[in-house]
């Protein structure tokens, strides 16, 4: 999570898609402050899960390939 804030400096678009490694309250708050929708899968230990737009989350693999 150390490099995540630096990644946000270059992020553009309406949504930011990430896996569970980006699931932190501070990071999600920063994404929202930048006017983007966080599409981040919740960590298993989180008691209240985030709503996940699966249609957008599936597109995460297009970038990783």
Residue pairs with C-beta under 8 A, 6 or more apart in sequence:
1 21
1 22
1 24
1 27
4 22
4 27
5 27
5 30
8 16
8 30
8 31
8 34
11 31
11 34
11 36
13 36
14 36
14 37
15 36
15 37
15 38
15 39
15 53
15 56
16 31
16 36
16 37
16 38
16 39
16 40
17 39
17 40
17 56
17 57
17 59
17 60
17 63
18 38
18 39
18 40
18 41
18 60
19 40
19 41
19 60
20 40
20 41
20 42
20 43
20 44
22 28
22 40
23 40
23 41
23 42
23 43
23 46
23 50
27 38
27 40
28 38
28 40
28 50
31 37
31 38
32 38
37 53
37 56
38 50
39 52
39 53
39 56
39 57
39 60
40 50
40 52
41 50
41 52
41 57
42 49
42 50
42 52
